[in-house]
Amino acid sequence: MSATGLDVFDKTLQTTHIWLDEIMAEMGPDRQMAWHILGTVLRTVRDRLPPDLAAHLGSQLPLLVRGIYFDQYRPSAAPDRTRSPDEFLARIKDQLESVRPVDAGDALRVVSDVLDRHVDAGQMAKVWEALPEEIRRVAEPQQV
C-alpha cells in the first residue's frame, strides 16, 4: 500500500531518506541538520556551475531534493566566479552556522560522496570538471 497514494511521491520520499541517512551517518543523527547540509552544499555547487550544467544536475536529483536545489536559483547570475576553496567553503559555513556550526569541508565531502553514489557517474564527472581545479580538489570525492 502506498504511503501517499502516489508512487512518485513515495519513491522520492524513500530516496531522500536514503540520502539523508547517509549524511547523518557521517554528520550526526539530526535529520533536520542533514537536510540543511544537503541543501546548502547543493546550492553552493549549483551556483558555481554554468546554468545548463546546473539544470542537468538538477534533473538527476530526487524530486524533493530538486526543490531545495533550485530554491532561490537565479540562472542569470550564474556561474559564481569564486575560485578560492576558502571562499567556497566560507559560503557553505555561513549558511550552516544559522542552524548549528558544522565543518564546511566535512559537509562538502559528505554530500559529494552521496552525489557520487546516487547520481550518474558521467553527470558527476561533468560537474567536477566544471569547477575550478582549486575548488575541485576540496569538492570531488576522493577515490579510495
Secondary structure, 3 states (H helix, E strand, C coil): CCCCCCHHHHHHHHHHHHHHHHHHHHHCCCHHHHHHHHHHHHHHHHHHCCHHHHHHHHHCCCHHHHHHHHCCCCHHHCCCCCCCHHHHHHHHHHHHCCCCCCCHHHHHHHHHHHHHHHCCHHHHHHHHHHCCHHHHHHHCCCCC
